[in-house]
């Protein structure tokens, strides 16, 4: 679960130029949301992540998926207009925003575990230092 949360927050869809931005977004984020749905996550799984110090909970605050996605798009892309007409993206956004996962923030421990997992699986190849500048 940490890996998927990491990829939603920090992953960047990287697709060939012939795929439009909205197709890339749907493929990337829709795929991650489908993975979350297949995990059969229960409330105790979230309690475990909090207890082990991997994440902290914002309580009632939500890290909105549309804000995460917007931060990765070009400034010219009209995201708000696009999501009105895209049911797949709307479904992904609604699922994320209504899940307990949207209320979790990484601690430095959780971030290093998730980053290490994605590096070992060769999903991302970034320097650890980039992320820890945010914590210190």
N, CA, C and O atoms as a MOPAC input file, in Angstrom:
PM7 MOZYME 1SCF
protein

 N      0.82400 1    -1.18400 1     0.00000 1
 C      0.00000 1     0.00000 1     0.00000 1
 C      0.87600 1     1.25900 1     0.00000 1
 O      0.53500 1     2.24100 1    -0.65900 1
 N      1.98700 1     1.24600 1     0.72000 1
 C      2.87300 1     2.41400 1     0.74700 1
 C      3.39000 1     2.74800 1    -0.64400 1
 O      3.49400 1     3.91700 1    -1.01400 1
 N      3.71300 1     1.71300 1    -1.40900 1
 C      4.22200 1     1.92400 1    -2.76300 1
 C      3.17700 1     2.64400 1    -3.61300 1
 O      3.51100 1     3.57800 1    -4.34100 1
 N      1.92900 1     2.22200 1    -3.52900 1
 C      0.87300 1     2.83600 1    -4.33600 1
 C      0.63700 1     4.28000 1    -3.90500 1
 O      0.46600 1     5.16100 1    -4.74800 1
 N      0.62600 1     4.52200 1    -2.60700 1
 C      0.45900 1     5.89700 1    -2.11500 1
 C      1.61700 1     6.76200 1    -2.61600 1
 O      1.41700 1     7.90100 1    -3.03800 1
 N      2.82100 1     6.20800 1    -2.56500 1
 C      3.99500 1     6.94000 1    -3.05800 1
 C      3.82800 1     7.27900 1    -4.53800 1
 O      4.06600 1     8.41500 1    -4.94600 1
 N      3.42100 1     6.29800 1    -5.33900 1
 C      3.28100 1     6.52900 1    -6.77700 1
 C      2.17800 1     7.53200 1    -7.09800 1
 O      2.27700 1     8.26300 1    -8.08400 1
 N      1.13700 1     7.57300 1    -6.28600 1
 C      0.09300 1     8.57400 1    -6.51500 1
 C      0.62800 1     9.96500 1    -6.18000 1
 O      0.40500 1    10.91400 1    -6.93200 1
 N      1.32400 1    10.08700 1    -5.06900 1
 C      1.82100 1    11.40500 1    -4.64900 1
 C      3.02200 1    11.89000 1    -5.45200 1
 O      3.12300 1    13.08100 1    -5.74300 1
 N      3.92700 1    10.99500 1    -5.81200 1
 C      5.19300 1    11.42600 1    -6.39400 1
 C      5.47900 1    10.89800 1    -7.79100 1
 O      6.38000 1    11.39300 1    -8.46800 1
 N      4.72700 1     9.90500 1    -8.22600 1
 C      4.95500 1     9.35200 1    -9.55300 1
 C      4.51700 1    10.32100 1   -10.64200 1
 O      3.61100 1    11.13000 1   -10.44200 1
 N      5.15000 1    10.23300 1   -11.76300 1
 C      4.80600 1    11.10200 1   -12.89100 1
 C      4.51100 1    10.21000 1   -14.09400 1
 O      5.37100 1     9.44800 1   -14.53700 1
 N      3.27400 1    10.31200 1   -14.62400 1
 C      2.96900 1     9.49900 1   -15.80000 1
 C      3.92600 1     9.82700 1   -16.93900 1
 O      4.11000 1    10.99400 1   -17.28500 1
 N      4.52400 1     8.81600 1   -17.51000 1
 C      5.48700 1     9.01400 1   -18.58400 1
 C      5.09500 1     8.10900 1   -19.74700 1
 O      5.41600 1     6.92000 1   -19.75800 1
 N      4.40600 1     8.67900 1   -20.71400 1
 C      3.90900 1     7.92100 1   -21.84400 1
 C      4.39200 1     8.55200 1   -23.14200 1
 O      4.79800 1     9.71400 1   -23.16300 1
 N      4.34700 1     7.78100 1   -24.22200 1
 C      4.77700 1     8.32000 1   -25.51700 1
 C      3.95000 1     9.54900 1   -25.91100 1
 O      2.80800 1     9.69100 1   -25.47500 1
 N      4.51500 1    10.43000 1   -26.72500 1
 C      3.83200 1    11.66800 1   -27.10300 1
 C      2.51300 1    11.45000 1   -27.84600 1
 O      1.65700 1    12.33400 1   -27.85200 1
 N      2.34200 1    10.28800 1   -28.46800 1
 C      1.09000 1    10.06600 1   -29.20500 1
 C     -0.10900 1     9.85200 1   -28.27400 1
 O     -1.25500 1     9.87700 1   -28.72200 1
 N      0.15400 1     9.64100 1   -26.98300 1
 C     -0.93200 1     9.51500 1   -26.00600 1
 C     -1.19300 1    10.90000 1   -25.41400 1
 O     -0.27000 1    11.58600 1   -24.97500 1
 N     -2.45100 1    11.29300 1   -25.41000 1
 C     -2.79700 1    12.61600 1   -24.87400 1
 C     -2.57600 1    12.63800 1   -23.36400 1
 O     -2.46400 1    11.59400 1   -22.72100 1
 N     -2.51700 1    13.85100 1   -22.81400 1
 C     -2.30200 1    13.97900 1   -21.36700 1
 C     -3.41700 1    13.29500 1   -20.59600 1
 O     -3.16000 1    12.61800 1   -19.60000 1
 N     -4.64400 1    13.46400 1   -21.04200 1
 C     -5.76800 1    12.87400 1   -20.30600 1
 C     -5.72700 1    11.34300 1   -20.37700 1
 O     -6.06000 1    10.67600 1   -19.39700 1
 N     -5.33000 1    10.78700 1   -21.50200 1
 C     -5.18500 1     9.33200 1   -21.61000 1
 C     -4.09000 1     8.83400 1   -20.66900 1
 O     -4.25000 1     7.80900 1   -20.00800 1
 N     -2.98500 1     9.56100 1   -20.61500 1
 C     -1.87500 1     9.19100 1   -19.73100 1
 C     -2.31500 1     9.25700 1   -18.26800 1
 O     -1.99300 1     8.37400 1   -17.47400 1
 N     -3.04500 1    10.30000 1   -17.92600 1
 C     -3.53900 1    10.46500 1   -16.55400 1
 C     -4.47300 1     9.31900 1   -16.19100 1
 O     -4.33200 1     8.70500 1   -15.13400 1
 N     -5.42900 1     9.03400 1   -17.07600 1
 C     -6.37700 1     7.94900 1   -16.80500 1
 C     -5.67900 1     6.60600 1   -16.67400 1
 O     -6.00400 1     5.81200 1   -15.79100 1
 N     -4.73200 1     6.35800 1   -17.54300 1
 C     -4.02200 1     5.07800 1   -17.51600 1
 C     -3.20500 1     4.95100 1   -16.23000 1
 O     -3.22100 1     3.90700 1   -15.58000 1
 N     -2.49600 1     6.01600 1   -15.87100 1
 C     -1.62300 1     5.97800 1   -14.69700 1
 C     -2.43400 1     5.94200 1   -13.39500 1
 O     -2.34600 1     4.98500 1   -12.62600 1
 N     -3.22000 1     6.99100 1   -13.16000 1
 C     -3.94700 1     7.08300 1   -11.89200 1
 C     -5.07300 1     6.06000 1   -11.80100 1
 O     -5.32400 1     5.51300 1   -10.72800 1
 N     -5.75300 1     5.79500 1   -12.91500 1
 C     -6.79600 1     4.76600 1   -12.91800 1
 C     -6.22200 1     3.40300 1   -12.57200 1
 O     -6.84000 1     2.63300 1   -11.83600 1
 N     -5.03200 1     3.10200 1   -13.10600 1
 C     -4.37100 1     1.83400 1   -12.79200 1
 C     -4.01600 1     1.72300 1   -11.31700 1
 O     -4.17400 1     0.66300 1   -10.71100 1
 N     -3.53400 1     2.82600 1   -10.73800 1
 C     -3.18400 1     2.81500 1    -9.31400 1
 C     -4.42400 1     2.66600 1    -8.43900 1
 O     -4.40200 1     1.93700 1    -7.44800 1
 N     -5.50000 1     3.35200 1    -8.80200 1
 C     -6.74900 1     3.22700 1    -8.03800 1
 C     -7.26700 1     1.79700 1    -8.14000 1
 O     -7.74800 1     1.24500 1    -7.15000 1
 N     -7.17600 1     1.19300 1    -9.31600 1
 C     -7.59200 1    -0.20800 1    -9.46900 1
 C     -6.75700 1    -1.12200 1    -8.57700 1
 O     -7.28300 1    -2.08400 1    -8.01600 1
 N     -5.46000 1    -0.83500 1    -8.43900 1
 C     -4.60700 1    -1.61900 1    -7.54500 1
 C     -5.06000 1    -1.48100 1    -6.09700 1
 O     -5.09000 1    -2.45800 1    -5.35000 1
 N     -5.41300 1    -0.25100 1    -5.70600 1
 C     -5.89300 1    -0.01900 1    -4.33300 1
 C     -7.16900 1    -0.81800 1    -4.09600 1
 O     -7.31700 1    -1.45800 1    -3.05500 1
 N     -8.07900 1    -0.78600 1    -5.04400 1
 C     -9.34100 1    -1.51900 1    -4.90700 1
 C     -9.09800 1    -3.01300 1    -4.77400 1
 O     -9.82900 1    -3.69100 1    -4.05200 1
 N     -8.10000 1    -3.53500 1    -5.44600 1
 C     -7.83000 1    -4.97700 1    -5.41800 1
 C     -7.12200 1    -5.42300 1    -4.13700 1
 O     -7.03100 1    -6.62300 1    -3.87600 1
 N     -6.62400 1    -4.49000 1    -3.34200 1
 C     -5.87700 1    -4.84700 1    -2.13200 1
 C     -6.75300 1    -5.35200 1    -0.99400 1
 O     -6.24900 1    -6.01200 1    -0.08600 1
 N     -8.05100 1    -5.05800 1    -1.02000 1
 C     -8.94700 1    -5.45400 1     0.06000 1
 C     -8.44000 1    -4.89100 1     1.39700 1
 O     -8.24800 1    -5.62100 1     2.36900 1
 N     -8.23500 1    -3.58200 1     1.40800 1
 C     -7.69400 1    -2.88500 1     2.57500 1
 C     -8.80100 1    -2.64200 1     3.59100 1
 O     -9.90600 1    -2.22800 1     3.23900 1
 N     -8.49100 1    -2.90400 1     4.84900 1
 C     -9.43300 1    -2.68300 1     5.94000 1
 C     -8.91500 1    -1.57000 1     6.84400 1
 O     -7.76700 1    -1.14000 1     6.72900 1
 N     -9.76700 1    -1.11800 1     7.73100 1
 C     -9.41900 1    -0.02100 1     8.63400 1
 C     -8.16600 1    -0.35000 1     9.45600 1
 O     -7.33700 1     0.52600 1     9.70000 1
 N     -8.03300 1    -1.59200 1     9.87500 1
 C     -6.86800 1    -1.97900 1    10.68300 1
 C     -5.56100 1    -1.84800 1     9.90300 1
 O     -4.50500 1    -1.65500 1    10.50500 1
 N     -5.61300 1    -1.95100 1     8.58000 1
 C     -4.40700 1    -1.75100 1     7.77700 1
 C     -3.90300 1    -0.31300 1     7.91800 1
 O     -2.69800 1    -0.07300 1     7.98200 1
 N     -4.82700 1     0.62900 1     7.96600 1
 C     -4.45000 1     2.03300 1     8.14800 1
 C     -3.91700 1     2.26900 1     9.55600 1
 O     -2.94100 1     2.99400 1     9.74900 1
 N     -4.56800 1     1.65000 1    10.53600 1
 C     -4.10600 1     1.76200 1    11.92000 1
 C     -2.68200 1     1.21400 1    12.03900 1
 O     -1.84700 1     1.79400 1    12.73300 1
 N     -2.40800 1     0.10200 1    11.36400 1
 C     -1.06900 1    -0.49700 1    11.38800 1
 C     -0.03500 1     0.46600 1    10.81400 1
 O      1.03000 1     0.64700 1    11.40200 1
 N     -0.33200 1     1.08200 1     9.68000 1
 C      0.61800 1     2.02100 1     9.07400 1
 C      0.88600 1     3.22200 1     9.98300 1
 O      2.01300 1     3.70900 1    10.06400 1
 N     -0.14200 1     3.68400 1    10.65300 1
 C      0.01600 1     4.81500 1    11.58200 1
 C      0.82200 1     4.36700 1    12.80200 1
 O      1.73800 1     5.06600 1    13.23500 1
 N      0.48300 1     3.20900 1    13.34900 1
 C      1.16700 1     2.68100 1    14.53600 1
 C      2.65600 1     2.45100 1    14.28200 1
 O      3.48500 1     2.72900 1    15.14800 1
 N      2.99000 1     1.95300 1    13.11200 1
 C      4.39400 1     1.66500 1    12.80800 1
 C      5.18400 1     2.92000 1    12.45800 1
 O      6.40300 1     2.86400 1    12.29900 1
 N      4.49700 1     4.04600 1    12.33800 1
 C      5.18900 1     5.29900 1    12.06900 1
 C      5.46500 1     5.54700 1    10.59900 1
 O      6.25600 1     6.42800 1    10.26100 1
 N      4.82600 1     4.78600 1     9.71500 1
 C      5.04400 1     4.97800 1     8.28000 1
 C      4.26300 1     6.16800 1     7.73800 1
 O      4.70200 1     6.84000 1     6.80500 1
 N      3.11900 1     6.41600 1     8.32400 1
 C      2.27100 1     7.53000 1     7.89000 1
 C      1.68000 1     8.21300 1     9.10800 1
 O      1.67100 1     7.66500 1    10.21000 1
 N      1.19300 1     9.40500 1     8.88700 1
 C      0.38700 1    10.08500 1     9.89400 1
 C     -0.94500 1    10.38800 1     9.23100 1
 O     -1.04200 1    10.46800 1     8.00600 1
 N     -1.95200 1    10.55300 1    10.04200 1
 C     -3.28400 1    10.82700 1     9.50700 1
 C     -3.59500 1    12.29900 1     9.65000 1
 O     -3.28400 1    12.92000 1    10.66700 1
 N     -4.21700 1    12.85500 1     8.61300 1
 C     -4.62600 1    14.25600 1     8.68600 1
 C     -5.94600 1    14.39000 1     9.42100 1
 O     -6.45000 1    15.50200 1     9.57900 1
 N     -6.51600 1    13.28700 1     9.87000 1
 C     -7.80500 1    13.32300 1    10.54800 1
 C     -8.92300 1    13.46700 1     9.53900 1
 O     -9.30600 1    12.50200 1     8.87800 1
 N     -9.44700 1    14.68500 1     9.42300 1
 C    -10.53100 1    14.91100 1     8.46700 1
 C    -10.03400 1    15.55200 1     7.18600 1
 O    -10.77200 1    15.61300 1     6.20200 1
 N     -8.81200 1    16.02600 1     7.17900 1
 C     -8.26900 1    16.66000 1     5.98100 1
 C     -7.99200 1    15.64100 1     4.89000 1
 O     -7.58300 1    14.51400 1     5.16900 1
 N     -8.21400 1    16.03900 1     3.66200 1
 C     -8.03400 1    15.13900 1     2.52400 1
 C     -6.97900 1    15.72000 1     1.59500 1
 O     -6.96700 1    16.92000 1     1.32000 1
 N     -6.09600 1    14.85500 1     1.11800 1
 C     -5.17100 1    15.21800 1     0.05300 1
 C     -5.91200 1    14.86700 1    -1.23600 1
 O     -5.97600 1    13.69900 1    -1.62100 1
 N     -6.47000 1    15.88000 1    -1.90300 1
 C     -7.33400 1    15.65900 1    -3.06600 1
 C     -6.53800 1    15.14500 1    -4.26200 1
 O     -5.47300 1    15.67000 1    -4.58800 1
 N     -7.07200 1    14.10800 1    -4.91000 1
 C     -6.39700 1    13.55500 1    -6.07300 1
 C     -6.31100 1    14.57800 1    -7.19300 1
 O     -5.30600 1    14.62900 1    -7.90100 1
 N     -7.33400 1    15.38400 1    -7.36700 1
 C     -7.28500 1    16.38000 1    -8.44100 1
 C     -6.15900 1    17.38900 1    -8.21600 1
 O     -5.58500 1    17.89100 1    -9.18200 1
 N     -5.83600 1    17.69300 1    -6.96100 1
 C     -4.72100 1    18.60600 1    -6.68100 1
 C     -3.37800 1    17.94600 1    -6.99500 1
 O     -2.46200 1    18.59100 1    -7.50500 1
 N     -3.27400 1    16.64900 1    -6.68300 1
 C     -2.04800 1    15.91900 1    -6.99900 1
 C     -1.84200 1    15.89400 1    -8.50800 1
 O     -0.74500 1    16.16100 1    -8.99900 1
 N     -2.90300 1    15.57200 1    -9.23600 1
 C     -2.80800 1    15.48800 1   -10.69800 1
 C     -2.49300 1    16.85300 1   -11.30200 1
 O     -1.62500 1    16.95600 1   -12.16900 1
 N     -3.18100 1    17.89700 1   -10.85800 1
 C     -2.96400 1    19.24900 1   -11.40100 1
 C     -1.51200 1    19.68000 1   -11.25300 1
 O     -0.97900 1    20.37400 1   -12.11800 1
 N     -0.87100 1    19.27400 1   -10.16700 1
 C      0.51300 1    19.69700 1    -9.93100 1
 C      1.48200 1    19.08300 1   -10.93700 1
 O      2.61100 1    19.55500 1   -11.07600 1
 N      1.05800 1    18.05100 1   -11.63000 1
 C      1.91900 1    17.38100 1   -12.60200 1
 C      1.61800 1    17.74100 1   -14.05800 1
 O      2.30100 1    17.27700 1   -14.97100 1
 N      0.59900 1    18.56400 1   -14.26800 1
 C      0.18600 1    18.91700 1   -15.62800 1
 C      0.79500 1    20.22900 1   -16.07700 1
 O      1.19400 1    21.06500 1   -15.26700 1
 N      0.85500 1    20.38600 1   -17.36800 1
 C      1.30500 1    21.67100 1   -17.91000 1
 C      0.27000 1    22.73500 1   -17.55900 1
 O     -0.91400 1    22.43300 1   -17.41000 1
 N      0.71100 1    23.95000 1   -17.43100 1
 C     -0.17100 1    25.06200 1   -17.03900 1
 C     -1.27100 1    25.31600 1   -18.06400 1
 O     -2.32600 1    25.85000 1   -17.72100 1
 N     -1.03400 1    24.93900 1   -19.31400 1
 C     -2.00700 1    25.17700 1   -20.37500 1
 C     -3.16900 1    24.18500 1   -20.32800 1
 O     -4.22700 1    24.43800 1   -20.90600 1
 N     -2.97800 1    23.07800 1   -19.65400 1
 C     -3.99200 1    22.02100 1   -19.62600 1
 C     -5.15300 1    22.45600 1   -18.74700 1
 O     -4.95000 1    22.79300 1   -17.58000 1
 N     -6.37100 1    22.45400 1   -19.28900 1
 C     -7.56000 1    22.85500 1   -18.54000 1
 C     -8.14700 1    21.62800 1   -17.84700 1
 O     -9.04100 1    20.96900 1   -18.37800 1
 N     -7.64400 1    21.33700 1   -16.68400 1
 C     -8.02100 1    20.13200 1   -15.95900 1
 C     -9.48700 1    20.15500 1   -15.54300 1
 O    -10.19500 1    19.16300 1   -15.71600 1
 N     -9.95000 1    21.27700 1   -14.99600 1
 C    -11.32400 1    21.35900 1   -14.50700 1
 C    -12.33700 1    21.10700 1   -15.61100 1
 O    -13.34500 1    20.43900 1   -15.38200 1
 N    -12.08900 1    21.62000 1   -16.78300 1
 C    -12.98500 1    21.40500 1   -17.91900 1
 C    -12.92000 1    19.94800 1   -18.38400 1
 O    -13.93800 1    19.37000 1   -18.76600 1
 N    -11.75000 1    19.37100 1   -18.35200 1
 C    -11.55700 1    17.99900 1   -18.82200 1
 C    -12.27900 1    16.99200 1   -17.93200 1
 O    -12.91700 1    16.06600 1   -18.43300 1
 N    -12.18300 1    17.16900 1   -16.60300 1
 C    -12.78400 1    16.15800 1   -15.72600 1
 C    -14.30600 1    16.16800 1   -15.78900 1
 O    -14.93700 1    15.16500 1   -15.45700 1
 N    -14.90700 1    17.27200 1   -16.20400 1
 C    -16.36200 1    17.30700 1   -16.34000 1
 C    -16.84300 1    16.24000 1   -17.30900 1
 O    -17.92200 1    15.67700 1   -17.12400 1
 N    -16.06600 1    15.96100 1   -18.32800 1
 C    -16.48200 1    15.05900 1   -19.40100 1
 C    -15.80600 1    13.70400 1   -19.36400 1
 O    -15.95800 1    12.92700 1   -20.30700 1
 N    -15.07500 1    13.39400 1   -18.32600 1
 C    -14.33500 1    12.13500 1   -18.28500 1
 C    -14.78500 1    11.29900 1   -17.08500 1
 O    -14.35900 1    11.53700 1   -15.95500 1
 N    -15.64100 1    10.33000 1   -17.34400 1
 C    -16.20600 1     9.53800 1   -16.24600 1
 C    -15.15000 1     8.67000 1   -15.55900 1
 O    -15.21500 1     8.46600 1   -14.34700 1
 N    -14.17500 1     8.15700 1   -16.32200 1
 C    -13.13400 1     7.32200 1   -15.73200 1
 C    -12.30600 1     8.11300 1   -14.70900 1
 O    -12.03900 1     7.63600 1   -13.60700 1
 N    -11.91300 1     9.31300 1   -15.09200 1
 C    -11.13900 1    10.16100 1   -14.18700 1
 C    -11.98400 1    10.57700 1   -12.99200 1
 O    -11.50100 1    10.58400 1   -11.86000 1
 N    -13.24200 1    10.92200 1   -13.23600 1
 C    -14.13400 1    11.28200 1   -12.13700 1
 C    -14.28600 1    10.14200 1   -11.14300 1
 O    -14.29200 1    10.36800 1    -9.93300 1
 N    -14.40800 1     8.92000 1   -11.64400 1
 C    -14.54500 1     7.76100 1   -10.76100 1
 C    -13.28900 1     7.57700 1    -9.90800 1
 O    -13.38300 1     7.29500 1    -8.71400 1
 N    -12.12000 1     7.73500 1   -10.51800 1
 C    -10.86300 1     7.60600 1    -9.76900 1
 C    -10.76100 1     8.67300 1    -8.69300 1
 O    -10.38100 1     8.38900 1    -7.55700 1
 N    -11.10200 1     9.89900 1    -9.05700 1
 C    -11.04300 1    11.01200 1    -8.09500 1
 C    -12.00700 1    10.77800 1    -6.93900 1
 O    -11.63700 1    10.97100 1    -5.78100 1
 N    -13.23300 1    10.36700 1    -7.23500 1
 C    -14.22600 1    10.11900 1    -6.17800 1
 C    -13.77000 1     8.99800 1    -5.25100 1
 O    -13.90700 1     9.10300 1    -4.03200 1
 N    -13.22900 1     7.92600 1    -5.82600 1
 C    -12.77400 1     6.80300 1    -5.00300 1
 C    -11.66400 1     7.25300 1    -4.05900 1
 O    -11.73400 1     7.00700 1    -2.85500 1
 N    -10.64000 1     7.91400 1    -4.60100 1
 C     -9.51800 1     8.37200 1    -3.77800 1
 C     -9.99700 1     9.34800 1    -2.70700 1
 O     -9.67800 1     9.18100 1    -1.53000 1
 N    -10.75300 1    10.35600 1    -3.10200 1
 C    -11.16700 1    11.40300 1    -2.16900 1
 C    -12.07400 1    10.88000 1    -1.05700 1
 O    -12.14700 1    11.49400 1     0.00800 1
 N    -12.76600 1     9.76300 1    -1.27700 1
 C    -13.65300 1     9.19500 1    -0.26400 1
 C    -13.00600 1     8.05800 1     0.51800 1
 O    -13.64200 1     7.46100 1     1.38600 1
 N    -11.75300 1     7.75700 1     0.21900 1
 C    -11.07500 1     6.66100 1     0.91800 1
 C    -10.24600 1     7.19400 1     2.08300 1
 O     -9.88600 1     8.37000 1     2.13000 1
 N     -9.95800 1     6.30600 1     3.00600 1
 C     -9.10500 1     6.67900 1     4.14000 1
 C     -7.67900 1     6.98100 1     3.67900 1
 O     -6.94300 1     7.70000 1     4.35400 1
 N     -7.30200 1     6.43900 1     2.55000 1
 C     -5.95000 1     6.63300 1     2.02700 1
 C     -5.66900 1     8.11000 1     1.77000 1
 O     -4.54000 1     8.56900 1     1.94400 1
 N     -6.69200 1     8.85100 1     1.35500 1
 C     -6.50000 1    10.26800 1     1.03500 1
 C     -6.17500 1    11.10700 1     2.26800 1
 O     -5.81100 1    12.27600 1     2.14500 1
 N     -6.30500 1    10.52100 1     3.44600 1
 C     -6.04800 1    11.25000 1     4.69300 1
 C     -4.67400 1    10.94100 1     5.28500 1
 O     -4.35400 1    11.37700 1     6.39100 1
 N     -3.86700 1    10.18600 1     4.53900 1
 C     -2.56400 1     9.77900 1     5.05000 1
 C     -1.44000 1    10.62300 1     4.46300 1
 O     -1.44300 1    10.95900 1     3.27900 1
 N     -0.48500 1    10.95500 1     5.31300 1
 C      0.73400 1    11.64700 1     4.89100 1
 C      1.92300 1    10.79600 1     5.30600 1
 O      1.92700 1    10.19200 1     6.37900 1
 N      2.92600 1    10.75600 1     4.44700 1
 C      4.12100 1     9.99300 1     4.76700 1
 C      4.90100 1    10.62900 1     5.90800 1
 O      4.97700 1    11.85100 1     6.03400 1
 N      5.47600 1     9.76500 1     6.73200 1
 C      6.53700 1    10.19000 1     7.63800 1
 C      7.83400 1     9.90800 1     6.88200 1
 O      7.80200 1     9.32100 1     5.80000 1
 N      8.95900 1    10.31400 1     7.43000 1
 C     10.22700 1    10.03500 1     6.75100 1
 C     10.46300 1     8.52900 1     6.64100 1
 O     11.03300 1     8.06200 1     5.65500 1
 N     10.02900 1     7.77300 1     7.64200 1
 C     10.18800 1     6.31400 1     7.61100 1
 C      9.36100 1     5.70700 1     6.48400 1
 O      9.86900 1     4.91000 1     5.69500 1
 N      8.08900 1     6.08300 1     6.40900 1
 C      7.21900 1     5.55700 1     5.36300 1
 C      7.69600 1     5.93400 1     3.98100 1
 O      7.61500 1     5.13900 1     3.04500 1
 N      8.19600 1     7.15200 1     3.85700 1
 C      8.68000 1     7.61300 1     2.55900 1
 C      9.88400 1     6.79900 1     2.10400 1
 O      9.97000 1     6.42900 1     0.93300 1
 N     10.80500 1     6.51700 1     3.00200 1
 C     12.00200 1     5.75000 1     2.60800 1
 C     11.62500 1     4.30800 1     2.27000 1
 O     12.20300 1     3.72800 1     1.35200 1
 N     10.67600 1     3.72100 1     2.98700 1
 C     10.22700 1     2.36200 1     2.67700 1
 C      9.56900 1     2.32500 1     1.29500 1
 O      9.87900 1     1.45400 1     0.48200 1
 N      8.67400 1     3.25600 1     1.03500 1
 C      7.97600 1     3.29400 1    -0.25200 1
 C      8.94100 1     3.57800 1    -1.39500 1
 O      8.85900 1     2.94800 1    -2.44900 1
 N      9.84800 1     4.51600 1    -1.19500 1
 C     10.81800 1     4.85400 1    -2.22800 1
 C     11.74500 1     3.66900 1    -2.51300 1
 O     12.05600 1     3.38200 1    -3.66900 1
 N     12.17600 1     2.99400 1    -1.47000 1
 C     13.04500 1     1.82400 1    -1.64000 1
 C     12.30700 1     0.72000 1    -2.39800 1
 O     12.87800 1     0.08100 1    -3.28100 1
 N     11.05500 1     0.50000 1    -2.05600 1
 C     10.26500 1    -0.53500 1    -2.74300 1
 C     10.13800 1    -0.21200 1    -4.23000 1
 O     10.29600 1    -1.10300 1    -5.06500 1
 N      9.85700 1     1.02900 1    -4.57200 1
 C      9.70800 1     1.39200 1    -5.98300 1
 C     11.04300 1     1.34300 1    -6.71700 1
 O     11.08700 1     1.01200 1    -7.90200 1
 N     12.13200 1     1.67000 1    -6.02200 1
 C     13.45900 1     1.57400 1    -6.65500 1
 C     13.84700 1     0.11400 1    -6.88800 1
 O     14.39000 1    -0.22100 1    -7.94100 1
 N     13.57300 1    -0.75500 1    -5.91300 1
 C     13.89500 1    -2.17400 1    -6.06300 1
 C     13.11400 1    -2.81500 1    -7.21100 1
 O     13.62600 1    -3.69000 1    -7.90900 1
 N     11.88800 1    -2.37500 1    -7.39500 1
 C     11.05900 1    -2.91500 1    -8.48300 1
 C     11.30600 1    -2.17900 1    -9.79900 1
 O     10.65200 1    -2.44600 1   -10.80800 1
 N     12.25800 1    -1.25200 1    -9.76900 1
 C     12.63600 1    -0.46700 1   -10.95300 1
 C     11.45600 1     0.31400 1   -11.54100 1
 O     11.32300 1     0.45200 1   -12.75600 1
 N     10.60900 1     0.81800 1   -10.64400 1
 C      9.47300 1     1.64000 1   -11.05600 1
 C      9.90900 1     3.09500 1   -11.17200 1
 O      9.51800 1     3.79900 1   -12.10300 1
 N     10.72600 1     3.53800 1   -10.21400 1
 C     11.28200 1     4.88900 1   -10.26100 1
 C     12.78500 1     4.79200 1   -10.02400 1
 O     13.27800 1     3.83200 1    -9.43200 1
 N     13.48600 1     5.78800 1   -10.49100 1
 C     14.91600 1     5.85900 1   -10.24100 1
 C     15.24500 1     7.30600 1    -9.89900 1
 O     15.66600 1     8.08900 1   -10.75000 1
 N     15.04200 1     7.63500 1    -8.63500 1
 C     15.31200 1     8.99000 1    -8.16800 1
 C     16.26000 1     8.92500 1    -6.97900 1
 O     16.43200 1     7.87900 1    -6.35400 1
 N     16.85600 1    10.04200 1    -6.68900 1
 C     17.78300 1    10.14000 1    -5.58200 1
 C     17.00000 1    10.34600 1    -4.28300 1
 O     16.08900 1    11.17100 1    -4.23300 1
 N     17.34900 1     9.60700 1    -3.24700 1
 C     16.68800 1     9.74000 1    -1.95500 1
 C     16.74600 1    11.17200 1    -1.43000 1
 O     15.81100 1    11.64700 1    -0.78600 1
 N     17.83800 1    11.84300 1    -1.71000 1
 C     18.07000 1    13.18300 1    -1.17200 1
 C     16.95700 1    14.16400 1    -1.53700 1
 O     16.63900 1    15.05800 1    -0.75300 1
 N     16.37600 1    14.00600 1    -2.70000 1
 C     15.30500 1    14.90500 1    -3.15600 1
 C     14.16600 1    14.93400 1    -2.15400 1
 O     13.61800 1    15.99700 1    -1.86500 1
 N     13.80500 1    13.77400 1    -1.62300 1
 C     12.65700 1    13.68600 1    -0.73600 1
 C     12.97100 1    14.12100 1     0.68000 1
 O     12.10200 1    14.65700 1     1.36700 1
 N     14.18600 1    13.90200 1     1.12600 1
 C     14.48100 1    14.21900 1     2.51900 1
 C     14.81000 1    15.67400 1     2.74700 1
 O     14.88400 1    16.10800 1     3.89700 1
 N     15.00700 1    16.43300 1     1.71000 1
 C     15.14400 1    17.87800 1     1.86000 1
 C     13.84200 1    18.47800 1     2.37300 1
 O     13.86000 1    19.54000 1     2.99600 1
 N     12.70300 1    17.81400 1     2.12200 1
 C     11.40900 1    18.28600 1     2.59400 1
 C     11.21600 1    18.06500 1     4.09600 1
 O     10.40700 1    18.74600 1     4.72600 1
 N     11.96500 1    17.10800 1     4.67000 1
 C     11.77700 1    16.76000 1     6.08300 1
 C     12.73500 1    17.49900 1     7.01000 1
 O     12.44900 1    17.64300 1     8.19900 1
 N     13.85400 1    17.96500 1     6.49300 1
 C     14.85500 1    18.56000 1     7.39200 1
 C     15.11700 1    19.99100 1     7.04900 1
 O     15.93100 1    20.64400 1     7.70300 1

